[in-house]
Amino acid sequence: MVKVSIYNVLPPHRANNAEKLQRLTASMEEGGWQGRPLVVLEVADGFAAWTGSHRLQAARDAGLEEVPAVLLDNELWEVVDEELGNIWDRGGHQVNDLESWASQICAILRREGFDEAACLIEEEHADA
C-alpha cells in the first residue's frame, strides 16, 4: 500500500450521492481517512482510481492531502485493455462504466496476482 496525493488522482466517476459524500466528509474531518484504500493505476499525470469516488471527494473536501492506495502494476493496463477493451483513455479518463466491468476486472486481477485489489473492488461493488 502507498500514500498518494489526492490532487493527482482521477476519480472513476463523479461523487453523485450528496448524503454519502456529506457523511464521509464529516467523518474524515473528525478522524481522517478510515476507510478502504483506493485502488489506483498509474497514468500519464498521476493515478486513475478504480474505486472510491465519494471517499476521494470527501478527502478533498475535508482538507486531507494524501490517501492510502493499492497501486496496480502498469502492465495490468495492457492486460485489461486487451481483454475488455477501452475502459480508460491513455490520460486516465474513464470512457466506459467500471461498474459494468467489475466482475471481469476482478477475475483478471486475481489471475494476475492482485488479490488484495480484487477484494477491494468486490467490497466496493457490494457496497454500491
N, C-alpha and C positions, 0 to 999 in steps of 0.2 A: 504494500500500500504506500502511496505517496501523498504529499500535500500539493495542491495546485492552486494558483491564483484564480479567484472567481472571475476576474476580468479577462482571463484567457480561455474560458470555457464557453462553447456554443451549446445552448440547451437543445434537447431533442425536439421540443415544441414549446409554445408559449404556455406559461402557467395560467390556466384558464378557470381554475376553481378559486374564487376570491376568498371564500371561507377557509379553505385549506391553507391558502397562502398566508392569510392573516394569523391563523393558529400557529403555523410553523415559524413565522417571523417573530411572534411574541415569545415562543419557546427559545428561539436562538438568541434573542435579545437578553433573555434571562440566563440561559445556561450554555450558550454557544452551540456548536454542532453536536448533536447527539444521535443522529440517525445513521442509516446505512451510508457507506461511502458511495460516491458516484462511480459509474463505470465509464471510462473515457478512452478515447483513441486519439493519439497524437495526429494533428493535421497541420497544414501549412502555417497557420497563425496562432497555434495553441492546441486546444483539445476540443473534440466533439464528444459531448456526453451522450451516452446511450440510455441513461436513466437520470431521474431527479430534476425535472424542470421546476417543480414547485420548491424543492429544497434549495436549488441553486438560486432562484429568485429571492427566496426568503433570506438566504445568507447575504445576498447583496443588500436587501432592504434592512437587515439587522446590522450592517456595517462590518461583517466578517471579511477578512482579507483572503483567507485560504480555506479550502475544504479538503477532506480526505477523499482519495480516489483510488480505484483499482485501474492501473494503466494497462491497456491491452497492447500486445505486440503489433507493430505496424504491418507485418506480413499478414496478419489476420485480415486486414483491409482487403488484400488481394483475394484471399480465400472467400470471404463473404461476397465481395463484388462478383467474383467468378460464378459462385453458386446461386446467388439470389438476385443478381442484377444491381443496378444503381440504387443504393439506399441514400448515399450522400454523394455530392459532387466533390471534387478534389479539394475544395476550400473548406470542407467540413459542413456544408449546408445541407440539411436534410431535404431530399427530394421525394422520398416515399415514407409512408407511415410506419414507424418502428413497431408499433403495437401489432400490426398485422403480420409482422415477421418474427415476433418474439420466440415462438417455439422453434422455428428453423434456426434462428441465431443461436439459441441455447444449445441446440444439438451440435452445431458447428463448434461452439466454444468448448463444449465437453470433449468432443473428438480431438480438438487441437490442444487440450490440456489446460483450459481456462475454467476449471470447475467453480472457483470462487465467483468469477464474473457471471457464469451461467446461473448460479444460485441467486445472486443479487438481482439479476434481470427477472428471474422467475418470481421472486418475492415482490418486486416492483409491479409486475404484471398482475399478480394475485391481489395486490392492494388497490389497484386502479378501480 
